[in-house]
Amino acid sequence: LPSLLVFLPFSFFPLLLTCRNIQPYQSLWHFPGGGIRFKETVGEAANRIAKKELGIEVRLGRELGRLEVLNDDLDAKNPRHSISLVVEAIISSGHPQRTSESTGVGYFDKLPDKMHPYHKRFIEEHHLL
């Protein structure tokens, strides 16, 4: 079954990304994000994810688009299909910091070399940098 995820590009330039410390796509830069829980609003999910991955609170801006990922290239025995809502996030409290979910937090005015391939394509197609 498809899963719905929320990804959080931040509303200022340069772009805030985290470097994944977990599989899949470990050691690649990506949008902070994660799954929506049962009966959780997009805003509630965004805040939970932002707090867990960056130690901050956010409010949502505009919806930037949908990111569809067919992860059959990661695990042929357990393929996964995710549909992600990409929503602009505005920091309302705190300062972004590295957590156990990431090996780094960085601001970018151009794409890093080791970039999550699907997130890279979204950034390029939507002219976020």
TIMARGU-739669 format. One line per field, with one value per residue: x, y, z of N, C-alpha, C in turn; residue number from 0; residue in one letter. Coordinates in Angstrom, 1 decimal. Example, Ala and Ser with C-alpha at 12.3 -4.5 7.8 and 13.67 -1.06 7.14 Angstrom:
BEGIN
n_east = (13.2;12.8) .
n_north = (-5.7;-2.2) .
n_up = (7.8;7.1) .
ca_east = (12.3;13.7) .
ca_north = (-4.5;-1.1) .
ca_up = (7.8;7.1) .
c_east = (13.2;12.9) .
c_north = (-3.3;0.0) .
c_up = (7.8;7.9) .
k = (0;1) .
r = (A;S) .
***
This chain:
BEGIN
n_east = (0.8;0.4;2.2;1.7;3.7;5.3;7.3;9.6;10.7;12.4;11.4;13.1;16.0;19.4;18.6;17.5;18.8;19.0;21.4;21.0;21.0;20.0;18.7;16.4;18.8;20.9;23.4;23.0;22.0;18.9;15.4;14.1;11.7;8.8;6.5;2.9;0.8;-2.0;-5.0;-3.7;-3.0;-1.7;-0.2;0.3;1.8;4.0;5.1;5.8;7.7;9.6;10.5;11.6;13.6;15.0;14.9;13.2;10.3;7.6;5.6;3.3;3.7;3.1;1.8;4.0;4.1;3.8;5.6;6.4;7.6;9.0;10.2;11.4;13.9;15.5;15.0;14.3;12.8;11.0;9.4;8.5;6.1;5.8;4.0;4.5;3.8;4.9;5.7;6.1;8.0;8.1;10.1;9.1;10.0;13.0;16.3;17.7;19.2;21.5;20.3;19.7;18.7;20.1;23.3;24.2;23.3;22.5;22.8;22.1;23.0;23.3;22.9;24.0;26.7;26.2;23.2;19.9;18.3;15.6;14.7;16.5;15.7;13.1;13.7;15.1;13.1;11.2;12.4;13.7;16.2) .
n_north = (-1.2;2.3;4.9;7.8;10.6;13.5;16.1;18.6;21.3;24.3;27.7;29.7;31.0;30.1;26.6;24.3;21.3;17.8;15.3;12.0;9.5;7.0;4.1;3.9;5.2;6.1;8.4;10.4;13.6;15.2;16.3;17.0;14.8;12.6;9.9;10.2;9.8;7.8;9.6;12.0;15.4;17.1;19.4;18.7;16.4;17.5;19.2;17.3;15.8;17.8;18.5;16.0;15.5;17.9;19.4;21.6;23.8;24.2;26.1;25.7;26.6;27.1;24.5;22.6;20.6;17.2;14.2;11.3;8.1;5.2;2.6;0.2;-0.3;-0.4;-2.6;-5.5;-7.6;-6.6;-4.3;-0.8;1.8;5.1;8.1;11.4;14.4;17.5;20.2;23.6;24.8;26.9;28.1;28.3;28.2;27.7;26.5;24.9;21.7;18.9;15.6;12.3;11.2;12.2;12.8;15.3;18.7;21.2;24.3;25.1;26.6;25.5;22.3;19.6;17.1;14.4;13.6;12.8;11.0;11.2;13.5;15.4;15.5;16.6;19.1;20.3;20.2;21.8;24.2;25.0;25.8) .
n_up = (0.0;-0.7;1.1;3.0;3.3;4.8;3.7;4.4;3.1;3.9;4.4;3.5;1.9;2.0;1.2;3.7;4.6;5.8;6.6;6.1;8.7;8.8;7.2;4.4;2.0;3.5;4.6;2.7;1.6;2.3;2.3;5.5;6.9;7.2;8.1;8.2;11.0;12.0;12.3;12.6;11.8;9.0;9.8;12.5;12.1;10.7;12.7;14.7;13.3;12.6;15.2;16.0;14.1;13.9;16.2;16.4;16.2;13.9;11.5;8.9;5.5;2.1;0.0;-1.8;-3.7;-4.9;-4.2;-5.6;-4.9;-5.9;-4.4;-5.2;-6.1;-3.8;-2.2;-3.4;-2.4;-0.6;-1.8;-1.8;-2.0;-1.9;-1.4;-1.2;0.4;-0.2;1.7;2.5;5.2;8.0;10.4;13.7;16.3;18.0;17.0;14.2;14.6;14.7;15.1;16.4;14.1;12.0;10.4;10.0;9.6;7.3;5.4;2.1;-1.0;-3.4;-4.9;-2.9;-3.4;-2.6;-2.7;-2.0;-4.5;-5.4;-4.1;-5.0;-7.7;-7.3;-6.2;-8.4;-10.5;-9.4;-9.1;-6.6;-5.8) .
ca_east = (0.0;1.2;2.2;1.8;4.8;5.4;8.7;9.6;11.6;12.1;10.9;14.1;17.2;19.5;17.8;17.9;18.7;19.7;22.1;20.4;21.7;19.3;18.4;17.2;19.5;21.8;24.5;22.6;21.3;17.5;14.4;13.5;10.4;8.4;5.1;1.7;0.2;-3.5;-5.7;-2.8;-3.1;-0.4;0.5;0.8;2.9;5.2;5.8;6.5;8.9;10.6;11.1;12.4;14.7;15.8;14.7;12.5;8.8;7.3;4.2;3.3;3.5;2.4;2.1;4.9;3.8;3.8;6.8;6.1;8.8;8.9;11.5;11.7;15.3;16.2;14.8;13.4;11.9;10.1;9.3;7.7;5.7;5.4;3.5;4.9;3.3;6.0;5.1;7.0;8.0;8.6;10.6;8.5;10.7;14.3;17.4;17.9;20.4;21.6;19.7;20.1;18.2;21.0;24.7;24.4;22.3;23.2;22.1;22.7;22.6;23.4;22.7;25.2;27.0;25.5;21.9;18.8;18.0;14.2;14.6;17.2;14.8;12.0;14.3;15.4;11.9;10.4;13.3;13.8;17.5) .
ca_north = (0.0;3.6;5.6;9.3;11.2;14.9;16.6;20.0;22.3;25.5;28.9;30.7;30.6;28.8;25.5;23.5;19.8;17.0;14.1;10.8;8.6;5.8;3.5;3.9;6.4;6.6;9.3;11.3;14.8;15.1;17.1;16.4;14.3;11.3;9.5;10.8;8.8;7.7;10.7;13.2;16.4;17.4;20.3;18.0;15.5;18.4;19.6;16.1;15.4;18.8;18.3;14.8;15.5;19.1;20.0;22.9;23.8;24.9;26.3;25.3;27.5;26.6;23.1;22.7;19.5;15.7;13.4;9.9;7.3;3.7;2.2;-1.1;-0.4;-0.5;-3.9;-6.2;-8.6;-5.8;-3.1;0.1;2.9;6.2;9.3;12.4;15.8;18.4;21.4;24.6;24.9;28.1;27.9;29.2;28.2;26.9;26.5;23.5;21.0;17.5;14.7;10.9;10.9;12.7;13.0;16.7;19.7;22.2;25.2;25.0;27.5;24.7;20.9;18.8;16.0;13.2;14.1;11.8;11.2;11.7;14.9;16.2;15.7;17.5;20.5;20.8;20.4;22.9;25.4;25.5;26.5) .
ca_up = (0.0;-0.6;2.4;2.9;4.0;4.7;3.6;4.9;2.7;4.7;3.6;3.3;1.1;1.3;1.5;4.8;4.4;6.7;6.1;6.8;9.5;8.8;5.9;3.2;1.5;4.5;4.2;1.6;2.0;1.9;3.0;6.6;6.6;7.8;7.9;9.0;11.8;12.0;12.9;12.8;10.8;8.3;10.7;13.7;11.6;10.4;14.0;15.3;12.5;12.8;16.5;16.1;13.2;13.9;17.5;16.3;15.9;12.6;11.0;7.5;4.5;1.0;-0.5;-3.0;-4.6;-4.5;-4.6;-5.6;-4.9;-6.0;-3.7;-5.5;-6.3;-2.6;-1.6;-4.3;-1.7;0.1;-2.4;-1.2;-2.9;-1.0;-1.9;-0.2;0.3;0.1;2.3;3.0;6.6;8.6;11.8;14.7;17.6;18.1;16.0;13.7;15.1;14.4;16.1;16.1;12.8;11.0;10.7;9.7;9.2;6.5;4.5;0.8;-2.1;-4.5;-4.4;-2.5;-4.3;-2.1;-2.5;-2.2;-5.9;-5.6;-3.5;-6.0;-8.9;-6.9;-6.1;-9.7;-11.2;-8.8;-9.0;-5.2;-5.7) .
c_east = (0.9;1.2;2.3;2.8;4.7;6.9;8.6;10.8;11.3;12.0;11.9;15.3;18.4;18.7;18.4;17.7;19.4;20.3;21.6;21.4;21.1;19.0;16.9;17.9;20.4;23.0;24.2;21.8;19.9;16.7;14.1;12.1;10.1;7.0;4.1;1.1;-1.4;-4.1;-4.8;-2.9;-1.7;0.4;1.1;2.0;4.2;5.9;6.5;7.8;10.0;11.3;12.0;13.7;15.6;15.7;14.1;11.0;8.6;5.9;4.4;3.0;2.7;2.7;2.9;4.7;3.8;5.0;6.4;7.4;8.5;10.2;11.8;13.2;16.1;16.1;13.8;12.4;10.8;9.9;8.3;7.3;5.2;5.0;3.7;4.3;4.5;5.5;6.2;6.9;8.6;8.9;9.9;9.2;11.9;15.2;17.7;19.2;20.3;21.0;20.2;19.6;19.1;22.4;25.1;23.2;23.0;22.3;22.9;22.1;22.8;23.3;24.0;25.5;26.3;24.1;20.9;18.3;16.6;14.0;15.3;16.4;13.7;12.6;14.5;14.1;11.0;11.2;13.4;15.2;17.8) .
c_north = (1.2;4.1;7.1;9.9;12.7;15.3;18.1;20.8;23.6;26.7;30.0;30.1;30.9;27.7;24.7;22.1;19.1;15.8;12.9;9.9;7.2;5.3;3.8;5.2;7.0;7.4;10.2;12.5;14.8;16.2;16.3;15.9;13.0;11.0;10.2;9.6;8.9;8.9;11.9;14.1;16.6;18.4;19.6;17.1;16.4;18.8;18.4;15.7;16.5;18.8;17.1;14.9;16.8;19.8;21.4;22.7;24.6;25.2;26.1;26.5;26.9;25.2;23.3;21.7;18.1;15.1;12.0;9.1;5.8;3.2;0.7;-1.3;-0.6;-1.9;-4.7;-7.1;-7.8;-4.4;-2.1;1.3;4.0;7.4;10.4;13.7;16.7;19.8;22.3;24.7;26.2;27.9;28.9;29.2;27.3;27.2;25.1;23.0;19.5;16.7;13.3;10.5;11.3;12.8;14.5;17.5;20.8;23.1;25.2;26.0;26.8;23.2;20.3;17.6;14.7;13.6;12.9;12.0;11.7;13.1;15.8;16.5;16.7;18.9;21.1;21.1;21.5;24.2;25.9;26.1;27.2) .
c_up = (0.0;0.8;2.1;3.8;3.9;4.6;3.8;4.3;3.4;3.8;3.4;2.5;2.0;1.9;2.7;4.5;5.6;6.0;6.8;7.5;9.5;7.3;5.6;2.9;2.6;3.9;3.1;2.2;1.5;2.7;4.3;6.4;7.3;7.6;8.7;9.7;11.7;12.9;13.2;11.6;10.1;9.2;11.9;13.3;11.4;11.7;14.7;14.6;12.7;14.2;16.6;15.3;13.3;15.3;17.4;16.1;14.7;12.5;9.5;6.6;3.4;0.7;-1.8;-4.0;-4.0;-5.0;-4.5;-5.8;-4.9;-5.6;-4.1;-5.8;-5.0;-2.0;-2.4;-3.6;-0.9;-0.5;-1.7;-2.1;-1.9;-1.9;-0.9;-0.6;0.7;0.5;2.8;4.5;7.0;10.0;12.7;16.0;17.5;16.9;15.5;14.2;14.7;15.5;15.7;14.7;11.7;11.4;10.5;9.4;8.4;5.7;3.2;-0.2;-3.4;-4.0;-4.0;-3.4;-3.9;-1.7;-2.8;-3.6;-6.2;-5.2;-4.5;-7.2;-8.5;-6.8;-7.5;-10.5;-10.7;-8.6;-7.6;-4.9;-7.0) .
k = (0;1;2;3;4;5;6;7;8;9;10;11;12;13;14;15;16;17;18;19;20;21;22;23;24;25;26;27;28;29;30;31;32;33;34;35;36;37;38;39;40;41;42;43;44;45;46;47;48;49;50;51;52;53;54;55;56;57;58;59;60;61;62;63;64;65;66;67;68;69;70;71;72;73;74;75;76;77;78;79;80;81;82;83;84;85;86;87;88;89;90;91;92;93;94;95;96;97;98;99;100;101;102;103;104;105;106;107;108;109;110;111;112;113;114;115;116;117;118;119;120;121;122;123;124;125;126;127;128) .
r = (L;P;S;L;L;V;F;L;P;F;S;F;F;P;L;L;L;T;C;R;N;I;Q;P;Y;Q;S;L;W;H;F;P;G;G;G;I;R;F;K;E;T;V;G;E;A;A;N;R;I;A;K;K;E;L;G;I;E;V;R;L;G;R;E;L;G;R;L;E;V;L;N;D;D;L;D;A;K;N;P;R;H;S;I;S;L;V;V;E;A;I;I;S;S;G;H;P;Q;R;T;S;E;S;T;G;V;G;Y;F;D;K;L;P;D;K;M;H;P;Y;H;K;R;F;I;E;E;H;H;L;L) .
***
